[in-house]
Amino acid sequence: MQLQSDYIELAVKLSRKNTLAQRILKMTNMTKYLQPTPIINSDHPDIVSYARTAAGKARDPVERAVMLYYAVRDGIWYDPYYPFYKPEHYKASNVLKAGRGYCVSKASLLCALARVCDIPSRVGFATVRNHLVSKELLEYLGTDLFVYHGYTEFFLEGKWVKATPAFNAELCQRHNVDALEFDGRTDSIFQAFNRDKKQFMEYIEYHGTYADIPVEQIVRAWEKAYGKDRVRRWIEAFEKAGGRPIRQFHQEQVWKGA
């Protein structure tokens, strides 16, 4: 297993100019985690430019991944009221332009940036119980369950490593929780407790990993969890807003529990 991982690592480094390396990636099913998609559009000029700027002069894949992670975590604001029902809402270049997004859209952007830097990447999903909420957001969702929460996985040093860039540091400070760090070698999923040792985040169910964003699957899961009428009202509000934010999460009251 380790030998195969070593071959994959070498193939990734050589794949742009070496046909044999490209074949190795294809045989190990890794090619799809390096290529652009219509949503994770890692070939977009803005994405390429941002990735190169964020990674700086780093050449080591782990160091690059870490720098990209912090660029998305803190450079793109977390907004749970970001649109969710069309592929364009998750398109990496659109998220970058908007400068905001919810967990899945931020994971899509991070995935695209990593592919620019020749780091195999994919998006993972899970249902989580989230305590980084406002009273208004709890009422909006009708629950503290976040269905199809998204994170990014990088293939680094022969293994897949989870990275969760959702919550920017300023938001975490406001909610009395340490911002989630990432070292490129260990999974960075979510803070289990806040600074007062109160339960903060809990993973309930994993839904697998994908090379692209399964938009229709996300919407169906939301309709099942939150109700079709509620999801329909959300979509109508977004359509009426015409691309403008429908709420300001960073201005809402921090929820401290019942």
FENSULSUL-V771208 format. One record per pair of residues at least 24 apart in sequence whose C-alpha atoms are under 10 Angstrom apart, sorted by the first residue. I is the first residue (numbers start at 1). GAP is how many residues later the second one is. If there is no record, write none. Layout:
<<I	GAP> <I	GAP>>
This chain:
<<1	157> <2	155> <2	156> <2	157> <3	155> <4	24> <4	154> <5	150> <5	151> <5	152> <5	153> <5	154> <6	151> <6	152> <6	153> <7	151> <8	112> <8	147> <8	148> <8	149> <8	150> <9	52> <9	110> <9	111> <9	146> <9	147> <9	148> <9	149> <9	150> <12	106> <12	107> <12	108> <12	143> <13	48> <13	104> <13	105> <13	106> <14	104> <15	103> <16	102> <30	90> <30	91> <30	125> <30	181> <31	89> <31	180> <32	88> <32	89> <32	90> <32	178> <32	179> <32	180> <33	78> <33	79> <33	81> <33	82> <33	85> <33	86> <33	87> <33	88> <33	89> <33	90> <33	120> <33	121> <33	122> <33	177> <33	178> <33	179> <34	77> <34	78> <34	80> <34	81> <34	82> <34	83> <34	84> <34	85> <34	86> <34	87> <34	88> <34	177> <35	77> <35	80> <35	81> <35	83> <35	85> <35	86> <35	176> <36	75> <36	76> <36	79> <36	80> <36	175> <36	176> <37	54> <37	55> <37	75> <37	174> <37	175> <37	176> <38	49> <38	50> <38	52> <38	53> <38	54> <38	174> <38	175> <39	48> <39	49> <39	50> <39	51> <39	52> <39	53> <39	54> <39	55> <39	66> <39	69> <39	70> <39	73> <39	173> <39	174> <39	175> <39	176> <40	47> <40	50> <40	51> <40	52> <40	53> <40	65> <40	67> <40	68> <40	69> <40	70> <40	71> <40	72> <40	73> <40	75> <40	82> <40	83> <40	171> <40	172> <40	173> <41	49> <41	50> <41	51> <41	52> <41	53> <41	67> <41	68> <41	70> <41	71> <41	72> <41	74> <41	75> <41	171> <42	49> <42	50> <42	51> <42	66> <42	67> <42	68> <42	69> <42	70> <42	71> <42	72> <42	73> <42	74> <42	75> <43	50> <43	69> <43	70> <43	72> <43	73> <44	48> <44	49> <44	68> <44	72> <45	48> <46	46> <46	47> <46	48> <46	50> <46	51> <47	45> <47	46> <47	47> <47	49> <47	50> <47	62> <47	63> <47	65> <47	66> <47	67> <47	68> <47	69> <48	45> <48	64> <48	65> <48	66> <48	67> <48	68> <48	69> <49	64> <49	67> <50	43> <50	46> <50	63> <50	66> <51	58> <51	59> <51	61> <51	62> <51	63> <51	64> <51	65> <51	66> <52	61> <52	62> <52	64> <52	65> <54	59> <55	58> <55	59> <55	62> <59	58> <61	53> <61	56> <61	57> <61	58> <61	93> <61	94> <61	95> <61	96> <61	123> <62	57> <62	92> <62	93> <62	94> <62	95> <62	121> <62	122> <62	123> <63	120> <63	121> <63	122> <64	49> <64	50> <64	53> <64	54> <64	55> <64	120> <65	45> <65	46> <65	48> <65	49> <65	52> <65	54> <65	56> <65	89> <65	90> <65	91> <65	98> <65	117> <65	118> <65	119> <65	120> <66	48> <66	97> <66	115> <66	116> <66	117> <66	118> <66	119> <67	115> <67	116> <67	117> <68	41> <68	42> <68	43> <68	45> <68	46> <68	49> <68	97> <69	37> <69	38> <69	40> <69	41> <69	42> <69	44> <69	45> <69	83> <69	94> <69	95> <69	96> <69	97> <69	112> <69	113> <69	114> <69	115> <70	40> <70	95> <70	98> <70	99> <70	110> <70	111> <70	112> <71	39> <71	42> <71	94> <71	97> <72	24> <72	27> <72	28> <72	34> <72	35> <72	37> <72	38> <72	41> <72	92> <72	93> <72	94> <72	95> <72	96> <73	30> <73	33> <73	34> <73	37> <73	90> <73	91> <73	92> <73	93> <73	94> <73	95> <73	96> <73	106> <73	107> <73	108> <74	26> <74	91> <74	92> <74	93> <74	94> <74	95> <74	96> <74	97> <74	105> <75	24> <75	25> <75	90> <75	93> <75	94> <76	24> <76	25> <76	26> <76	29> <76	30> <76	33> <76	89> <76	90> <76	91> <76	92> <77	24> <77	25> <77	26> <77	29> <77	88> <77	89> <77	90> <77	91> <77	92> <77	93> <77	94> <77	173> <78	24> <78	25> <78	27> <78	28> <78	87> <78	88> <78	89> <78	90> <78	91> <78	92> <78	93> <78	171> <78	172> <79	24> <79	26> <79	27> <79	87> <79	88> <79	89> <79	166> <79	168> <79	169> <79	170> <79	171> <80	24> <80	53> <80	57> <80	86> <80	167> <80	168> <80	169> <80	170> <81	56> <81	59> <81	153> <81	157> <81	164> <81	165> <81	166> <81	167> <81	168> <82	156> <82	161> <82	162> <82	163> <82	164> <82	165> <83	151> <83	152> <83	154> <83	155> <83	156> <83	160> <83	161> <83	162> <83	163> <84	131> <84	132> <84	134> <84	135> <84	150> <84	151> <84	154> <85	130> <85	131> <85	133> <85	134> <85	135> <85	146> <85	149> <85	150> <85	153> <86	129> <86	130> <86	133> <87	126> <87	127> <87	128> <87	129> <88	127> <89	126> <90	122> <90	123> <90	124> <90	125> <91	122> <98	145> <100	66> <100	145> <101	65> <102	47> <102	48> <102	63> <102	64> <102	65> <103	45> <103	46> <103	47> <103	48> <103	49> <103	61> <103	62> <103	63> <103	64> <104	44> <104	45> <104	46> <104	47> <104	48> <104	60> <104	61> <104	62> <104	109> <104	111> <104	114> <105	45> <105	46> <105	61> <105	108> <106	44> <106	45> <106	46> <106	58> <106	59> <106	60> <106	61> <107	42> <107	43> <107	44> <107	45> <107	46> <107	56> <107	57> <107	58> <107	59> <107	106> <108	42> <108	43> <108	44> <108	103> <108	104> <108	105> <109	43> <109	56> <110	41> <110	42> <110	43> <110	44> <110	53> <110	54> <110	55> <111	40> <111	41> <111	42> <111	43> <111	52> <111	100> <111	101> <112	40> <112	100> <114	38> <114	39> <114	40> <114	41> <115	39> <119	34> <119	35> <119	36> <119	37> <120	33> <120	34> <120	35> <120	36> <120	40> <120	91> <121	31> <121	32> <121	33> <121	34> <121	35> <121	39> <121	40> <121	41> <121	88> <121	89> <121	90> <121	91> <122	29> <122	30> <122	31> <122	32> <122	33> <122	38> <122	40> <122	87> <122	88> <122	89> <122	90> <122	91> <123	27> <123	28> <123	29> <123	30> <123	31> <123	39> <123	40> <123	85> <123	86> <123	87> <123	88> <123	89> <123	90> <123	91> <124	24> <124	25> <124	26> <124	27> <124	28> <124	29> <124	38> <124	39> <124	40> <124	82> <124	83> <124	84> <124	85> <124	86> <124	87> <124	88> <124	89> <125	24> <125	25> <125	26> <125	27> <125	80> <125	81> <125	82> <125	83> <125	84> <125	85> <125	88> <125	93> <126	24> <126	25> <126	77> <126	78> <126	79> <126	80> <126	81> <126	82> <126	83> <127	75> <127	76> <127	77> <127	78> <127	79> <127	80> <128	62> <128	73> <128	74> <128	75> <128	76> <128	77> <128	78> <129	70> <129	71> <129	72> <129	73> <129	74> <129	75> <129	76> <130	60> <130	62> <130	69> <130	70> <130	71> <130	72> <130	73> <131	44> <131	61> <131	62> <131	63> <131	67> <131	68> <131	69> <131	70> <131	71> <131	123> <131	124> <131	125> <131	126> <132	35> <132	39> <132	40> <132	42> <132	43> <132	44> <132	45> <132	62> <132	68> <132	69> <132	122> <132	123> <132	124> <133	42> <133	67> <133	116> <133	119> <133	120> <133	121> <133	122> <133	123> <133	124> <134	41> <134	115> <134	116> <134	117> <134	118> <134	119> <134	120> <134	121> <134	122> <134	123> <135	117> <135	118> <135	119> <135	120> <135	121> <135	122> <135	123> <136	111> <136	113> <136	116> <136	117> <136	118> <136	119> <137	110> <137	112> <137	115> <137	116> <137	117> <137	118> <138	117> <140	86> <140	90> <140	94> <141	81> <141	84> <141	85> <141	86> <141	89> <141	90> <141	93> <142	83> <142	84> <142	85> <142	88> <143	82> <143	83> <145	57> <145	58> <145	59> <145	80> <145	81> <146	57> <146	58> <146	76> <146	79> <146	80> <147	57> <147	58> <147	59> <147	60> <147	71> <147	72> <147	74> <147	75> <147	77> <147	78> <147	79> <148	57> <148	58> <148	59> <148	60> <148	69> <148	70> <148	71> <148	73> <148	74> <149	54> <149	57> <149	58> <149	69> <150	57> <150	59> <150	63> <151	37> <151	38> <151	39> <151	58> <152	36> <152	37> <152	57> <152	58> <153	34> <153	35> <153	56> <153	57> <154	30> <154	31> <154	33> <155	29> <155	30> <156	28> <156	29> <157	27> <157	28> <159	26> <159	27> <160	24> <160	25> <160	26> <160	27> <161	24> <161	25> <161	26> <161	27> <161	28> <162	24> <162	25> <162	26> <162	27> <163	24> <163	25> <163	26> <163	27> <164	24> <164	25> <164	26> <165	24> <165	25> <166	24> <170	80> <171	78> <171	79> <174	76> <174	79> <174	80> <175	78> <175	79> <175	80> <175	81> <176	78> <176	80> <198	58>>
